[in-house]
Amino acid sequence: MGNKYSGLQIGIHWLVFFLVIVAYAAMELRGFAPRSYRPWFNMTHVSCGIT
């Protein structure tokens, strides 16, 4: 039984999955970080969401 999807499609799927997880984690963990790190969490969340 062959793959229905190409390797590129599978790779893009997992890349998007990873970016969604990172964006969600940045949003949730922002509250636990010191105030000086919050802009980094915001930037990470937005960057992963746009990508």
The first five atom37 places (N, CA, C, CB, O) and aatype in JSON, in Angstrom:
{
  "aatype": [12, 7, 2, 11, 18, 15, 7, 10, 5, 9, 7, 9, 8, 17, 10, 19, 13, 13, 10, 19, 9, 19, 0, 18, 0, 0, 12, 6, 10, 1, 7, 13, 0, 14, 1, 15, 18, 1, 14, 17, 13, 2, 12, 16, 8, 19, 15, 4, 7, 9, 16],
  "atom_mask": [
    [1, 1, 1, 1, 1],
    [1, 1, 1, 0, 1],
    [1, 1, 1, 1, 1],
    [1, 1, 1, 1, 1],
    [1, 1, 1, 1, 1],
    [1, 1, 1, 1, 1],
    [1, 1, 1, 0, 1],
    [1, 1, 1, 1, 1],
    [1, 1, 1, 1, 1],
    [1, 1, 1, 1, 1],
    [1, 1, 1, 0, 1],
    [1, 1, 1, 1, 1],
    [1, 1, 1, 1, 1],
    [1, 1, 1, 1, 1],
    [1, 1, 1, 1, 1],
    [1, 1, 1, 1, 1],
    [1, 1, 1, 1, 1],
    [1, 1, 1, 1, 1],
    [1, 1, 1, 1, 1],
    [1, 1, 1, 1, 1],
    [1, 1, 1, 1, 1],
    [1, 1, 1, 1, 1],
    [1, 1, 1, 1, 1],
    [1, 1, 1, 1, 1],
    [1, 1, 1, 1, 1],
    [1, 1, 1, 1, 1],
    [1, 1, 1, 1, 1],
    [1, 1, 1, 1, 1],
    [1, 1, 1, 1, 1],
    [1, 1, 1, 1, 1],
    [1, 1, 1, 0, 1],
    [1, 1, 1, 1, 1],
    [1, 1, 1, 1, 1],
    [1, 1, 1, 1, 1],
    [1, 1, 1, 1, 1],
    [1, 1, 1, 1, 1],
    [1, 1, 1, 1, 1],
    [1, 1, 1, 1, 1],
    [1, 1, 1, 1, 1],
    [1, 1, 1, 1, 1],
    [1, 1, 1, 1, 1],
    [1, 1, 1, 1, 1],
    [1, 1, 1, 1, 1],
    [1, 1, 1, 1, 1],
    [1, 1, 1, 1, 1],
    [1, 1, 1, 1, 1],
    [1, 1, 1, 1, 1],
    [1, 1, 1, 1, 1],
    [1, 1, 1, 0, 1],
    [1, 1, 1, 1, 1],
    [1, 1, 1, 1, 1]
  ],
  "atom_positions": [
    [[0.84, -1.17, 0.0], [0.0, 0.0, 0.0], [0.89, 1.24, 0.0], [-0.96, 0.0, 1.22], [1.66, 1.45, 0.94]],
    [[0.8, 2.05, -1.03], [1.65, 3.22, -1.17], [1.12, 4.42, -0.42], [0.0, 0.0, 0.0], [-0.03, 4.46, 0.0]],
    [[2.0, 5.41, -0.26], [1.59, 6.66, 0.36], [0.72, 7.46, -0.58], [2.82, 7.49, 0.78], [0.99, 7.54, -1.78]],
    [[-0.32, 8.04, -0.04], [-1.22, 8.88, -0.82], [-0.64, 10.28, -1.0], [-2.6, 8.94, -0.16], [-1.0, 11.0, -1.93]],
    [[0.24, 10.67, -0.1], [0.8, 12.01, -0.09], [2.31, 11.95, -0.33], [0.49, 12.72, 1.24], [2.98, 10.98, 0.03]],
    [[2.82, 13.02, -0.94], [4.26, 13.07, -1.2], [5.01, 13.4, 0.09], [4.58, 14.12, -2.29], [4.43, 13.83, 1.08]],
    [[6.3, 13.18, 0.04], [7.14, 13.49, 1.2], [7.1, 14.97, 1.56], [0.0, 0.0, 0.0], [7.14, 15.32, 2.74]],
    [[7.03, 15.83, 0.55], [6.96, 17.27, 0.79], [5.67, 17.63, 1.53], [7.04, 18.05, -0.54], [5.7, 18.42, 2.48]],
    [[4.55, 17.06, 1.12], [3.28, 17.33, 1.79], [3.3, 16.86, 3.24], [2.14, 16.67, 1.04], [2.79, 17.55, 4.12]],
    [[3.87, 15.72, 3.47], [3.96, 15.2, 4.84], [4.87, 16.09, 5.68], [4.49, 13.74, 4.83], [4.57, 16.37, 6.84]],
    [[5.99, 16.54, 5.1], [6.9, 17.43, 5.81], [6.25, 18.75, 6.17], [0.0, 0.0, 0.0], [6.43, 19.25, 7.28]],
    [[5.5, 19.33, 5.23], [4.81, 20.6, 5.49], [3.76, 20.41, 6.57], [4.16, 21.15, 4.2], [3.58, 21.27, 7.43]],
    [[3.06, 19.29, 6.53], [2.06, 18.99, 7.55], [2.68, 19.01, 8.94], [1.4, 17.63, 7.29], [2.14, 19.64, 9.85]],
    [[3.8, 18.33, 9.12], [4.44, 18.26, 10.43], [5.07, 19.59, 10.82], [5.49, 17.16, 10.45], [5.12, 19.91, 12.01]],
    [[5.55, 20.36, 9.86], [6.08, 21.69, 10.16], [4.97, 22.59, 10.7], [6.71, 22.32, 8.89], [5.16, 23.28, 11.69]],
    [[3.81, 22.58, 10.05], [2.68, 23.39, 10.51], [2.24, 22.93, 11.9], [1.5, 23.3, 9.5], [1.95, 23.75, 12.76]],
    [[2.17, 21.63, 12.1], [1.8, 21.09, 13.42], [2.76, 21.61, 14.49], [1.81, 19.54, 13.39], [2.32, 22.05, 15.55]],
    [[4.06, 21.54, 14.22], [5.06, 22.02, 15.17], [4.9, 23.51, 15.45], [6.48, 21.73, 14.64], [4.97, 23.93, 16.61]],
    [[4.67, 24.32, 14.4], [4.51, 25.76, 14.59], [3.27, 26.09, 15.41], [4.44, 26.46, 13.24], [3.29, 27.01, 16.23]],
    [[2.19, 25.36, 15.2], [0.97, 25.58, 16.0], [1.24, 25.25, 17.46], [-0.2, 24.71, 15.46], [0.8, 25.99, 18.35]],
    [[1.95, 24.16, 17.72], [2.28, 23.79, 19.11], [3.16, 24.86, 19.76], [3.0, 22.42, 19.14], [2.92, 25.23, 20.91]],
    [[4.15, 25.36, 19.04], [5.04, 26.39, 19.59], [4.26, 27.68, 19.86], [6.22, 26.67, 18.62], [4.44, 28.3, 20.91]],
    [[3.39, 28.08, 18.92], [2.59, 29.3, 19.11], [1.68, 29.16, 20.33], [1.75, 29.59, 17.85], [1.56, 30.09, 21.13]],
    [[1.04, 28.01, 20.48], [0.15, 27.79, 21.61], [0.94, 27.77, 22.93], [-0.62, 26.47, 21.44], [0.51, 28.36, 23.92]],
    [[2.08, 27.1, 22.93], [2.91, 27.04, 24.13], [3.4, 28.43, 24.53], [4.1, 26.1, 23.92], [3.42, 28.76, 25.71]],
    [[3.78, 29.24, 23.55], [4.25, 30.59, 23.85], [3.12, 31.41, 24.47], [4.76, 31.28, 22.56], [3.36, 32.2, 25.39]],
    [[1.9, 31.22, 23.98], [0.76, 31.95, 24.52], [0.47, 31.51, 25.96], [-0.49, 31.73, 23.63], [0.22, 32.34, 26.83]],
    [[0.51, 30.21, 26.21], [0.18, 29.69, 27.54], [1.28, 29.93, 28.56], [-0.11, 28.21, 27.44], [0.99, 30.2, 29.73]],
    [[2.53, 29.83, 28.15], [3.65, 29.94, 29.09], [4.06, 31.38, 29.38], [4.83, 29.19, 28.56], [4.86, 31.64, 30.28]],
    [[3.52, 32.32, 28.62], [3.88, 33.73, 28.79], [3.62, 34.19, 30.22], [3.09, 34.6, 27.81], [4.4, 34.98, 30.76]],
    [[2.56, 33.72, 30.84], [2.22, 34.15, 32.19], [3.19, 33.66, 33.26], [0.0, 0.0, 0.0], [3.26, 34.25, 34.34]],
    [[3.92, 32.6, 32.99], [4.87, 32.05, 33.96], [6.26, 32.67, 33.85], [4.97, 30.55, 33.79], [7.09, 32.49, 34.74]],
    [[6.51, 33.39, 32.79], [7.84, 33.96, 32.55], [7.98, 35.29, 33.27], [8.09, 34.14, 31.03], [7.0, 35.98, 33.52]],
    [[9.21, 35.65, 33.6], [9.44, 36.98, 34.16], [9.02, 38.05, 33.14], [10.93, 37.17, 34.55], [8.99, 37.81, 31.94]],
    [[8.69, 39.21, 33.64], [8.21, 40.28, 32.77], [9.19, 40.62, 31.64], [7.93, 41.53, 33.58], [8.76, 40.99, 30.55]],
    [[10.45, 40.49, 31.89], [11.43, 40.85, 30.86], [11.39, 39.9, 29.66], [12.84, 40.85, 31.46], [11.83, 40.27, 28.57]],
    [[10.87, 38.68, 29.85], [10.79, 37.71, 28.76], [9.47, 37.76, 27.99], [10.99, 36.33, 29.3], [9.36, 37.15, 26.93]],
    [[8.49, 38.46, 28.49], [7.17, 38.47, 27.85], [7.18, 38.98, 26.42], [6.22, 39.3, 28.66], [6.48, 38.41, 25.59]],
    [[7.95, 40.02, 26.09], [7.99, 40.42, 24.67], [8.52, 39.31, 23.76], [8.86, 41.67, 24.5], [8.08, 39.17, 22.62]],
    [[9.47, 38.51, 24.26], [9.98, 37.39, 23.47], [8.89, 36.36, 23.23], [11.18, 36.73, 24.18], [8.77, 35.83, 22.12]],
    [[8.09, 36.06, 24.25], [6.99, 35.12, 24.09], [5.96, 35.65, 23.1], [6.32, 34.82, 25.44], [5.44, 34.91, 22.27]],
    [[5.66, 36.96, 23.19], [4.71, 37.55, 22.24], [5.24, 37.47, 20.82], [4.43, 39.02, 22.61], [4.51, 37.1, 19.9]],
    [[6.51, 37.8, 20.63], [7.11, 37.75, 19.3], [7.1, 36.32, 18.75], [8.55, 38.3, 19.34], [6.8, 36.11, 17.57]],
    [[7.42, 35.35, 19.59], [7.41, 33.95, 19.16], [6.01, 33.51, 18.77], [7.95, 33.04, 20.28], [5.82, 32.84, 17.75]],
    [[5.03, 33.88, 19.57], [3.64, 33.51, 19.28], [3.2, 34.09, 17.94], [2.71, 34.01, 20.41], [2.61, 33.39, 17.12]],
    [[3.47, 35.37, 17.71], [3.06, 36.02, 16.46], [3.84, 35.46, 15.28], [3.27, 37.54, 16.56], [3.25, 35.2, 14.23]],
    [[5.13, 35.27, 15.43], [5.95, 34.76, 14.33], [5.51, 33.37, 13.9], [7.42, 34.73, 14.73], [5.41, 33.09, 12.7]],
    [[5.24, 32.5, 14.83], [4.8, 31.14, 14.49], [3.4, 31.16, 13.9], [4.84, 30.23, 15.72], [3.08, 30.34, 13.03]],
    [[2.57, 32.07, 14.36], [1.21, 32.17, 13.81], [1.19, 32.69, 12.39], [0.0, 0.0, 0.0], [0.39, 32.24, 11.57]],
    [[2.07, 33.64, 12.09], [2.13, 34.2, 10.73], [2.74, 33.2, 9.76], [2.94, 35.5, 10.72], [2.3, 33.09, 8.62]],
    [[3.76, 32.48, 10.22], [4.42, 31.52, 9.35], [3.48, 30.42, 8.98], [5.66, 30.95, 10.02], [3.85, 29.51, 8.25]]
  ]
}
